[in-house]
Amino acid sequence: MDTVERTFVASLDTIPAMIEFVSSTAETFGVHPKRVMHLELAVEEATANICSYAYEIPPGEVTIKISREPELFRIELIDSGVPFDPMAMETPDLKAELESRQVGGLGVFLIRRMLDDVHYSRSAGQNILSLAVRYGEK
């Protein structure tokens, strides 16, 4: 069992089920509990954005594809929504006064900081956000 995949309705109500799918698979594949927590936070943030913004006429779908690689536990979040590259967002200015900060971007910043590999691609009309962690405690 090196790859598992499941498709969910892209709705805020299904986010807990998506997180549980990722968590239980990560635990089965031997990912360190601290890294599982990082994955849960990243998946919650990324799927909330997909559920809220990807589809002009909601709900759409999000497929979660999980792969066990030699060094990394990888999750791909795949949707057919509007093209959006979260990696193109500017890093938020964390030193700016709260009132003058630009809205958005903090979740992507946190995902980049917590995970070992994050990248985006668009293929065959689908957004693919790839999130990965090493198995050990970082």
C-alpha positions in Angstrom: 0.0 0.0 0.0 2.2 2.8 -1.3 -0.6 5.1 -2.6 -4.1 5.7 -1.4 -6.7 8.2 -2.8 -10.1 9.4 -1.8 -12.4 12.1 -3.3 -14.5 14.3 -1.0 -17.2 16.9 -1.6 -15.4 20.3 -1.4 -17.4 21.6 1.5 -16.3 23.0 4.8 -18.4 20.3 6.5 -16.2 17.6 5.0 -12.9 19.0 6.2 -12.8 16.9 9.4 -13.2 13.8 7.3 -10.4 14.9 5.0 -8.1 15.6 8.0 -9.0 12.2 9.5 -8.2 10.4 6.2 -4.7 12.1 6.1 -4.0 11.6 9.8 -4.9 7.9 9.9 -3.0 7.2 6.8 0.1 9.1 8.1 0.0 7.2 11.3 -0.3 3.9 9.4 2.7 4.9 7.3 4.8 5.7 10.4 4.9 9.5 10.3 6.0 11.0 13.6 3.1 12.3 15.7 4.5 15.9 15.6 4.6 15.8 11.8 1.1 14.4 11.7 -0.1 17.5 13.6 1.7 19.7 11.1 0.0 17.8 8.3 -3.4 18.2 9.9 -3.0 22.0 10.2 -1.7 22.3 6.6 -4.6 20.2 5.2 -7.1 22.1 7.2 -5.8 25.4 5.8 -5.4 24.3 2.2 -8.8 22.4 2.0 -10.6 25.4 3.6 -9.3 27.6 0.8 -10.3 25.0 -1.8 -13.8 24.6 -0.3 -14.3 28.4 0.0 -12.7 29.7 -3.2 -12.0 27.1 -5.9 -15.4 26.6 -7.3 -17.5 29.4 -8.9 -20.5 27.1 -8.4 -20.0 25.1 -5.2 -19.6 22.5 -4.2 -17.0 20.8 -6.3 -14.7 18.0 -5.3 -11.3 17.6 -3.9 -9.2 14.5 -4.3 -6.6 13.6 -1.7 -3.9 11.4 -3.0 -1.4 10.1 -0.5 1.9 8.5 -1.4 4.7 6.9 0.6 8.0 7.9 -0.9 11.4 6.7 0.4 12.1 9.9 2.3 8.7 11.7 2.3 5.1 11.2 3.1 3.3 13.2 0.3 -0.2 14.5 0.0 -1.6 15.9 -3.2 -4.8 18.0 -3.0 -6.4 18.0 -6.4 -9.3 20.1 -7.5 -10.9 21.2 -10.8 -11.6 24.7 -9.6 -10.3 28.0 -10.9 -6.6 28.2 -11.4 -4.9 29.4 -8.3 -1.2 29.1 -7.3 -0.9 29.6 -3.6 2.9 29.5 -3.8 2.8 32.7 -5.9 1.4 34.7 -2.9 3.8 37.1 -1.3 5.2 36.3 2.1 3.2 38.4 4.6 4.9 41.1 6.6 4.7 39.7 10.1 6.3 42.9 11.6 3.7 45.2 10.2 1.0 46.6 12.4 -2.1 44.3 12.4 -4.3 47.0 11.0 -2.0 47.5 8.0 -1.4 43.9 7.1 -2.8 42.6 3.8 -5.6 40.0 4.2 -4.7 36.5 3.3 -1.4 34.6 2.8 -0.7 33.7 6.4 -2.0 30.1 6.0 0.3 29.5 3.0 3.2 31.0 5.0 2.5 28.6 7.8 2.2 25.6 5.5 5.6 26.5 3.9 7.2 26.8 7.4 5.8 23.6 8.8 6.3 21.2 5.9 9.4 19.9 4.2 8.2 20.2 0.6 5.4 22.3 -0.9 4.7 23.0 -4.5 1.8 23.7 -6.9 1.1 22.7 -10.4 -1.8 22.9 -12.9 -2.4 19.9 -15.2 -5.3 18.8 -17.3 -7.5 21.6 -15.8 -6.7 20.7 -12.3 -4.9 22.5 -9.4 -2.5 20.1 -7.7 -1.1 21.3 -4.3 1.6 18.9 -3.1 2.5 18.8 0.6 5.1 16.6 2.1 6.9 15.8 5.4 9.8 13.6 6.3 8.7 10.6 8.5 10.8 11.5 11.6 10.5 14.4 14.0 12.1 17.2 11.9 
